[in-house]
Amino acid sequence: MTILVTVPFAMFYLAPRIPFLVEDYKKRSTWIQIFLVVAPLAYRLIMPDI
């Protein structure tokens, strides 16, 4: 299940945003936005039954 979710995430979220991450990795707001986008996915992977 994790691989099924991780591959599309990498293709559709990370791939187009990598140039922005390279430019803005020092900005706190960039990491907050990444956390907000990844949090639901991470929660579902860690706590699938809840």
C-alpha positions, 0 to 999 in steps of 0.5 A, spaced: 500 500 500 505 504 501 508 503 494 502 504 491 501 511 494 508 513 494 509 513 487 504 517 485 505 522 490 513 523 487 510 523 480 505 528 481 507 532 487 515 532 488 517 532 480 514 539 478 516 542 485 523 540 485 525 546 482 521 551 487 524 546 493 531 548 490 530 555 490 526 556 496 529 550 501 531 556 506 524 559 507 520 557 513 513 557 509 516 552 504 517 547 509 510 549 512 506 548 506 510 541 504 508 539 511 501 541 510 500 537 504 504 531 506 501 530 513 494 527 511 498 522 507 503 521 512 497 520 517 494 515 513 500 511 512 501 511 519 494 510 522 490 506 516 485 503 521 483 510 524 
